[in-house]
Each structure stands twice: as C-alpha cells, then as structure tokens.
Amino acid sequence: MNINGKILDIYENGKEIENRKLPEILKKYNNNNTNSSVFRIPLDLLKYNLQNGRIATFFIENENKINSLNELEIKNEIKNEIINSDKKSHDKTKNDIKLIGQQEPGIVLLDGTVIDGNRRFTCLLELNQENPNQEEYKYFNAFILNSDNVDEKIIKQLELNIQLAKDEKVNYDITDRYMDIYNVVSLQKKLTIEEYSKYSNITEKEIREIIDQIEIVKEYLVYIKKDLKWDIIKKKKKLEHFKEIWKSLNKINSKSEQNTMKQIAFDYILCESPDADSKSIRELCTSSHKKDKNNWDLFISNSEDLHEKIKEIIDKNEASDFEKLESELKKEKELLHDLKSNYHDLNQNNLISNEKDKIDGILKIISKKIASLSQHWNELEEMNASDPSRLKEIYKIINTIVNELDSKKNHIEKIMQKDSNGQF
C-alpha cells in the first residue's frame, strides 16, 4: 500500500475532533484499543475503495471506458454511479449532512482509501462541488487505520468485517450483495468461499447457491447480448426470477431439459410476459418438472417459433442499449400476445391435469373466463353504435356456448334422474 504522507501526518499530528468507540472487529488495527480518534480529512486526499461491491461491479460493466480515464475522472464516474444507484438514499443522506453535519465517522486507510462511508463521502464531494467556499463541506470525518500492511485481499476482508459489525447491518441492495460475492469469489478470486463466509457471516452453502444463481444471470445477459451488464438485473429488479429458475433446475436431471427450461424462461423474463413479477416465472419453471409432462412438451413446442422471433429481435439490437431492445420488443404486440396466451394455456392445462375430474377442471376455467367478461360488459353499448356486426358475432358465439352447455346440463339431468317425475 502506498501511504499518503499527508494522511499519515494527520494521524500522527492532527487535531482530534472526538474520541469514538471503534467497531470491535477493528481493534487489532488500533493497538487493541477500544476507542480511537476521529479526524477531519480533506476530501482531495481520499479515494474510493475499488473492492467495494457496488464499485467493483461498476468497473466490470464499464472496463473499456474506465481504462481511458484519469484518476480524477474515475473518481467522478464512481461518484455519479453511487448517486444514481440509489438516488433516494443519497438525497436523504445529503440532506441530513446539510442539516446536522456528518454524524457518523467513516473509516479510512493510510493511503486514503475509504473502506466505510462511501455514501457519506459521495454526499460531501457533491456538497463541496455545489458550495466550494463552505468549510464544513471540504472534509470527511473518519477513523484512520494505522496499518501499512494492507493489500486488496485484506481491504475486502475489512469491508466485510465493518459491514457485519454495524448495528443496522448492511445497507446493500440484495443484487449488489449477490454480485459482490460472485465478483470476489468467482471472477476476481480475491477470497475463497471459505474466506468470504468467515468474514461475512454468510454460510458456505449460501455462497455456493448464490454463485450458481448468478451464473444463470450471466447466461441470460449473454443470451440478450448484454454480457456483464449486471445493472440491468438490479434496475429491473429481476434477481428473484433467476432464483426461481435455479430452484427448478435442481429438480430436472437432464441437461438438455434444463437448457430448454432456461431458454424459455429467459424469453419470458426479457419480454415481461405475462407480467414483470417473478410469480409467473415460478409457475412456468415449476411446470417443467410436473407429473403431466405432456403439458410442458406442448408448451415448449408452441414456444419454438416465438423463441426464434425473440432471437431475431435480440440480434438486430445487439449494438444498442438495453432500453432500445426493450422498446423494440414492446412494439411486437402479436408476439407478446402469443407469449401470454401460450403461458395461460400451460396453466389451464396444468389445472385440468391436477383435477381428479378433468370435467370439473375445465368447467372451473370456463367459469373464471365468464366472470372476467363482466369488466368489459359496459363496452357493448358502444360496440353496437360503432361496430354492430361485431356485436352480432359475439352474440352468435355466446349463443353457441349456451346451447352447448345446455345440452350438457340436460345430459347430466338424465343421468341424475331418479324417478319418472324428475325428482332428484
């Protein structure tokens, strides 16, 4: 670690703002003393912790851009990313600092790396930019860890230790947490599963499961040709969808069938059909390993052409951003309608299969469909005025259904009839 002489001088000779209790887990970096000094450190001496989960993910997503920037430009890029990643939290912290100042000290290494307090540090950078003459916005209040033997691995351990020590626990989006585990253990290999578990209090089993789930996310991003654009998952709140895929994969033995299920699930996640909620993905994936495999096979058969159309749209938009791809998909009304219809057909067929009496299952579906008509019934008057031929067609369909059901009703009555007087 390259020690910043000015920070070392602050530690050795600087004026202490206050003496505060240091997180217990960091006592060994303070000669085993429970309390430590909080100092005012000029913002221009500080830098972001590149091992931080959010920041490390941002670097992976934007590696080509970052490599072309100087140190100050990188600092600004990280600042903007932290602001935009959770604007609500940022604005709250910023307003708190404006009203009452920085109350909670951060933690800084001798080289100026902020290993705890990135959000507060970012708010002060922004406030200083907006109010360059205000003294209170020129400094970051922090403990300084007096250790010159800190490498990237130890920095990551410290970050996890500090987060664990906080009473309010980690203020991390769950996607950020999952991505941090994947980056540190699988991509960057800074910590082993055992080490990450030791410093984070997450079990080894949970870490392995998280890595498996993020591998599925990675496959999805490759499929939609947005490789390593992890932020798509966070912004669209899709992590739960991939958890559902992972749960179902463990119940399918065939690798080929696993790949088919993932392929179809990816299409439905991308198109947000029938909705953006993870519940529909859970129902879809569960169908892949139900007893009545015929329903799933029929669903897959009906999905093949739809899958090819989606792939074409992805290929055409390979060079565009994700928002453009989404926009193009939303224009495909027929495709989206067919996706939704295929999904509903699968669920209806499963419902019928689950019923001991298939007739009972079919009638329940019909009943639900008829009930759903009521919300559109007020359109009939307008339809009669604007398109009377369509209203007549609807009447014919209803009449056919009524006659058919009436015939079935009569048949049931004959079966149930107990005497010649028609008493039941």
Buried (B, 14 or more C-beta within 10 A) or exposed (E): BEBBEBBBEBBEEBEEBEEBEBBEBBBEBBEEEEEBBBBBBBBEBBBBBBBBBBBBBBBBBBEEEBEEEEEEEBBBBBBEBBBEBBEEBBEEBBEBBBEEEBEBBBBBBBBBBBBBBBBBBBBBBBBBEEEEEEEBBBBBBBBBBBBEEBEBBBBBBBBBBBBBBEEEEBEBBEBBBBBBBBBBBBBBEBBEBEBBBBBBEBEEEEBBBBBBBBBBBBBBBEBBBBEBBBBBBBEBBBBBBBBBBBBBBEEBEEEEBBEBBBBBBBBBBBBBBBEBEBEBBBBBBBBBBBEEEEBBEBBBEBBEEBBEBBBEBBEEBEEBEBEEBBEBBEEBEEBBEBBBEBBEBBBBBBBBBEBEEEEEBBBBBEEEEEEEEEEEEEEEEEBEEEEEEEBEEEEEEEEEEEEEEEEEEEEEEEEEEEEEEEEE
